[in-house]
Amino acid sequence: MLNAAVVANGTRNRLPSAGERRNALPFPDPWILIPALLLLALGLLMVASASIPISAHPKTGNGQPFYFLIRQGMFVLTGLLASGVVFQIPMARWRRAGPLLLLAAIGLLIAVLIPGVGKEVNGSIRWIGVGPINVQVSEIAKLFVLVYVASYLKRHDAELQKADFKISALALARPMAVLGVLAVLLLLEPDFGSVIVLMATALGMVFLAGVNIWQFVVLQAGTVAAMAVLLWSSPLRRARLISFLDPWADWQNSGYQLTQSLIAIGRGELFGVGLGESVQKLFYLPEAHTDFLFAVLAEELGLAGVLAIVVLFMTLVWRAFGIGRRADRLGTKFSAYLAYGIGLWFGIQALFNMGVNMGALPTKGLTLPLMSYGGSSVVVMCVALAVLLRIDVETRASGVHEE
């Protein structure tokens, strides 16, 4: 009966062939989708709570209590729409575009430094004005650079793992030189936090690519030494380091932001003071809805809320590594390295933001992924997750499943 109905209705309603069923992409991994959507929703909720005081102020929010929430909602919607488009792009196109995306990243980082093009905010030139919004080019550059590093590691995989020291060292030196140029451009903005995240993520990708362990140790030691020199050579960064070591020594000046963050986290205790009941967001804690959103969340939702956020980020990182491992077994090295890179990026940036808020790391201008207020960060992070989901569905469509 079924075959007769198919023949009667013509080819328009025919059943898909076995080959077509194999080529159909499976549903994206819910262990990525659900935590990401929960983080976006919680981010909107906390941005609304943390930004109401500054939004209601006539000079900072035009007197509209939900000014920043409305803008963040638009950013999230843009990120979701962009993700839907990016999800349709095959990974082969990303692989071929790696060198071009690197040039685009360098071009953006140079453009932002051109007088009249880059826009200065709080002493840093990190943004390019596009109509009513400011685009933070370092966020776009990070994604583009990770695509380039993954494509390079795929192309030179054999050289990097050769026993011949000279060949493997040369293969390793080339991408690190490129990253050095990008680091210099980021430091000119200045954006030391993005340098740390980018270098740490790239080093992690290189390690997972199977590079010679002794070369990696030397490379890591050299990178840490260079970061230490850069940290100590800048009076501003040196002051931040000193205030981080003992914020209470000058709590009304250099240690003010960190001490207010610690007060907020301490007030949260186990279950928090209640949603919307934060005191520190009432003009005590600077950047409460951006870099220090985590502190307001800890104050209002307590340890329970903090642990929930940590679990959601750990789930994303765990699944990213699982997707990368599956792609690696399939032999799609580019997809594997990029999945590892995206997982490392999310984990490292979330760890740094939380560490800064809790006083475990010196203050850096890094957002909490998918949660902090900021259009560039939210949109780019959504796009990065779309790329990760594309890797997931392509590897599962090829019939390779996790053990």
C-alpha positions in Angstrom: 0.0 0.0 0.0 2.8 2.4 0.9 4.6 1.8 -2.4 1.5 2.2 -4.4 0.8 5.6 -2.7 4.3 6.7 -3.4 4.0 5.8 -7.1 0.5 7.4 -7.3 1.8 10.7 -5.8 4.8 10.9 -8.2 8.3 11.8 -7.4 7.3 14.9 -5.4 6.3 12.8 -2.4 8.7 9.9 -2.8 10.4 8.4 0.1 14.1 9.4 0.6 16.6 6.8 -0.6 19.1 5.2 1.7 21.9 7.4 0.3 19.8 10.6 0.9 19.1 9.4 4.5 22.9 9.0 5.0 23.6 12.5 3.6 20.9 14.2 5.8 22.5 16.0 8.7 21.4 14.8 12.2 20.0 17.1 14.8 22.6 19.2 16.6 24.0 18.0 19.9 21.5 19.0 22.7 24.5 18.9 25.2 25.7 22.0 23.3 22.4 23.6 22.5 20.8 23.4 25.9 23.7 24.8 28.0 24.3 27.5 25.5 20.7 28.6 25.5 20.5 28.5 29.3 23.7 30.7 29.5 22.2 33.2 27.1 18.9 33.2 29.0 20.7 33.6 32.4 22.9 36.3 30.8 19.8 38.3 29.8 18.3 37.9 33.2 21.5 39.0 35.0 22.1 41.9 32.6 18.6 43.1 33.3 19.2 42.9 37.0 22.7 44.4 37.1 22.1 47.2 34.6 18.8 48.7 36.0 20.5 51.3 38.2 22.8 52.5 35.4 20.0 52.2 32.8 17.6 54.3 34.9 20.2 57.1 35.2 19.6 59.9 32.6 23.2 60.2 31.6 24.1 56.5 31.3 20.9 54.9 30.1 18.6 57.7 28.9 16.4 57.1 31.9 15.1 53.8 30.6 15.4 51.0 33.2 15.7 48.3 30.6 17.9 50.1 28.1 20.8 47.7 28.3 18.5 44.7 28.5 16.8 45.7 25.2 20.2 46.2 23.5 21.5 42.9 24.8 18.3 41.1 23.6 18.9 42.5 20.2 22.5 41.3 20.3 21.4 37.8 21.3 18.8 37.7 18.5 21.5 38.8 16.0 23.8 36.1 17.4 21.2 33.4 17.0 20.3 34.5 13.4 24.0 34.7 12.5 24.5 31.2 14.0 21.7 29.8 11.8 23.5 31.1 8.7 26.9 30.0 9.8 25.6 26.5 10.7 24.9 26.0 7.0 28.5 26.5 5.9 30.5 23.2 5.4 33.7 22.8 7.3 35.6 22.4 4.0 34.9 26.1 3.3 36.2 27.2 6.7 39.4 25.1 6.1 40.1 26.7 2.7 39.3 30.2 4.1 41.8 29.9 7.0 44.6 32.1 5.4 42.1 34.7 4.2 40.5 34.9 7.6 44.0 35.5 9.1 44.5 38.4 6.7 41.0 39.7 7.7 41.9 39.5 11.4 45.2 41.4 10.9 43.4 44.0 8.8 40.7 44.6 11.5 43.4 44.9 14.2 45.3 47.4 12.1 42.1 49.3 11.1 41.1 49.9 14.7 44.4 51.6 15.4 43.9 54.1 12.6 42.9 57.6 14.0 39.4 58.4 13.1 38.5 54.7 12.6 39.0 53.2 16.0 36.9 54.4 18.9 38.3 55.0 22.3 36.4 53.7 25.4 37.8 53.8 28.9 41.3 54.5 27.6 41.4 51.6 25.1 40.9 51.7 21.4 39.2 48.4 20.7 36.1 49.3 18.8 35.0 50.4 15.4 31.8 52.3 15.2 29.2 50.8 12.9 26.1 53.0 13.0 24.6 52.9 16.6 26.8 50.0 17.7 30.5 49.5 18.4 32.2 46.4 17.1 35.0 45.0 19.2 37.4 43.7 16.5 39.4 41.5 18.9 36.5 39.2 19.4 36.1 38.6 15.6 39.9 38.3 15.3 40.0 35.5 17.9 37.6 33.3 16.0 39.4 34.0 12.7 42.8 33.2 14.2 41.6 29.9 15.6 40.3 28.9 12.2 43.7 29.8 10.7 45.6 27.9 13.5 43.4 24.8 12.9 44.0 24.9 9.2 47.8 25.4 9.6 48.0 22.4 12.1 46.1 20.3 9.6 48.3 21.3 6.6 51.5 20.8 8.5 50.5 17.9 10.8 53.2 15.6 9.6 56.0 18.2 9.9 55.0 19.1 13.4 55.3 15.4 14.5 58.5 14.6 12.7 61.4 13.3 14.8 63.7 15.7 12.9 64.1 18.6 15.3 64.8 21.3 12.7 61.8 20.4 10.5 59.3 20.3 13.4 60.8 23.4 15.1 60.4 25.4 11.8 56.9 24.2 11.4 56.1 25.3 14.9 57.9 28.6 14.6 55.8 29.9 11.7 52.4 30.1 13.4 53.9 31.4 16.6 55.5 34.2 14.6 52.1 35.1 13.2 50.6 35.0 16.7 53.4 37.3 17.9 52.4 39.9 15.3 48.7 39.6 16.4 49.7 39.9 20.0 51.6 43.2 19.3 48.6 44.6 17.5 46.3 43.7 20.4 48.8 45.2 22.9 48.7 48.5 21.0 45.0 48.8 21.7 45.8 47.8 24.6 44.0 44.4 25.2 46.3 42.3 27.3 43.4 40.0 28.3 42.7 39.0 24.7 46.4 38.3 24.2 46.4 35.9 27.1 43.3 34.0 25.9 44.5 33.8 22.3 48.0 32.6 23.2 46.7 30.1 25.8 44.1 28.7 23.4 46.6 28.4 20.5 49.2 26.7 22.7 46.5 24.2 23.8 45.7 23.5 20.1 49.4 23.0 19.3 49.7 20.6 22.2 46.7 18.6 21.2 48.0 18.4 17.6 50.8 16.2 19.0 53.8 18.5 18.7 57.2 17.4 20.1 56.8 17.6 23.9 60.2 19.2 24.5 59.6 21.8 21.9 56.2 22.6 23.4 57.7 22.9 26.9 60.3 25.4 25.5 57.6 27.3 23.6 55.4 27.4 26.7 58.2 28.6 28.9 59.1 31.3 26.4 55.5 32.5 26.1 55.1 32.7 29.9 58.3 34.6 30.2 57.2 37.1 27.4 53.9 37.6 29.2 55.6 38.2 32.5 57.9 40.9 30.9 54.9 42.5 29.2 53.0 42.4 32.5 55.8 44.1 34.5 56.8 46.6 31.8 53.5 48.4 31.8 52.9 50.7 34.8 49.1 50.1 34.5 49.4 46.3 34.4 52.0 46.4 37.1 49.7 48.4 39.3 46.8 46.0 38.6 49.1 43.1 39.6 50.1 44.8 42.9 46.5 45.7 43.7 45.4 42.1 42.9 47.9 40.7 45.4 46.5 42.9 48.2 43.4 44.8 47.1 42.5 46.0 50.6 45.8 47.9 50.9 44.3 50.6 48.7 40.7 49.7 48.5 39.5 53.2 47.7 41.7 53.6 44.7 43.5 50.8 42.7 41.9 48.0 44.6 38.4 49.5 44.6 36.8 47.4 41.8 38.2 44.1 43.1 37.2 44.8 46.8 33.6 45.7 45.7 33.5 42.4 43.7 34.7 40.4 46.7 32.1 42.1 48.9 29.4 41.2 46.4 30.5 37.5 46.2 30.8 37.3 50.0 27.2 38.7 50.5 25.8 35.9 48.3 26.6 33.1 50.7 24.8 29.8 49.8 21.7 30.8 48.0 22.2 34.6 47.5 20.3 37.7 48.6 17.6 37.2 45.9 17.2 38.1 42.3 17.3 41.9 41.9 18.3 42.4 45.5 22.0 43.1 44.9 23.4 46.2 46.7 26.8 46.3 45.0 25.2 47.0 41.6 23.9 50.3 43.0 26.9 52.2 41.7 29.4 50.5 44.1 30.7 47.9 41.6 31.9 49.4 38.3 31.1 47.5 35.1 28.5 45.4 37.0 26.7 44.4 33.8 29.8 43.7 31.7 33.1 42.3 33.1 31.8 41.9 36.6 28.4 40.4 35.9 29.6 37.2 37.6 30.0 39.1 40.9 26.4 40.3 40.8 25.2 36.8 39.9 27.1 35.4 42.9 25.6 38.1 45.2 22.0 37.5 44.0 22.0 33.7 43.4 24.8 32.6 45.8 27.0 29.6 45.6 24.2 27.6 44.1 24.0 30.0 41.1 27.8 30.0 40.7 28.0 26.2 40.6 25.2 26.1 38.1 27.1 28.5 35.8 30.3 26.5 36.3 28.5 23.2 35.4 27.1 24.8 32.2 30.5 25.9 31.0 32.1 22.6 31.9 29.4 20.8 29.9 30.2 23.0 26.8 33.9 22.4 27.1 33.4 18.6 27.7 31.2 18.3 24.6 33.6 20.4 22.5 36.4 18.0 23.4 34.2 15.0 22.7 33.3 16.4 19.3 37.0 17.1 18.6 37.9 13.6 19.6 35.3 12.1 17.3 36.5 14.2 14.4 40.1 13.2 15.1 39.1 9.5 14.9 37.4 10.2 11.6 40.6 11.8 10.3 39.1 15.3 9.8 42.0 16.9 11.6 41.0 20.5 10.8 37.6 20.0 12.4 39.2 18.3 15.3 41.7 21.0 16.0 39.0 23.8 15.6 36.6 22.0 18.0 39.4 21.7 20.6 40.2 25.4 20.0 36.6 26.5 20.5 36.3 24.4 23.7 39.6 25.8 25.0 38.5 29.4 24.2 35.2 29.1 26.1 36.8 27.4 29.0 39.8 29.7 29.3 37.9 32.9 28.9 35.2 31.8 31.4 37.9 30.8 33.9 39.7 34.1 33.6 36.5 36.1 34.0 35.5 34.2 37.1 39.0 34.3 38.5 39.2 38.0 38.1 35.8 38.5 39.8 36.9 36.3 42.7 40.3 37.9 43.1 42.2 34.8 41.9 43.6 36.6 38.8 44.6 40.2 38.1 41.9 42.4 36.6 41.4 41.9 32.8 38.8 43.3 30.4 37.3 39.9 29.5 33.6 39.2 29.3 31.9 36.1 30.6 31.0 34.2 27.4 27.4 34.3 26.3 26.4 36.2 29.5 28.1 39.6 29.9 26.7 42.7 28.1 28.4 43.3 24.8 27.2 42.7 21.2 30.5 41.7 19.7 31.2 39.0 22.3 27.7 37.5 22.3 27.4 37.4 18.5 30.9 35.9 17.9 30.5 33.4 20.7 27.2 32.3 19.2 28.9 32.0 15.8 31.7 29.9 17.3 29.1 27.5 18.8 27.4 27.2 15.4 30.8 26.2 13.9 31.2 23.6 16.7 27.7 22.3 16.0 28.5 22.0 12.3 31.5 19.9 13.2 29.3 17.7 15.3 26.7 17.0 12.7 29.2 16.5 9.9 31.1 13.9 12.0 28.0 12.1 13.1 26.6 12.1 9.6 29.8 10.3 8.5 28.8 7.4 10.9 31.5 7.9 13.5 30.1 7.8 17.1 31.8 8.2 20.4 32.8 5.2 22.4 
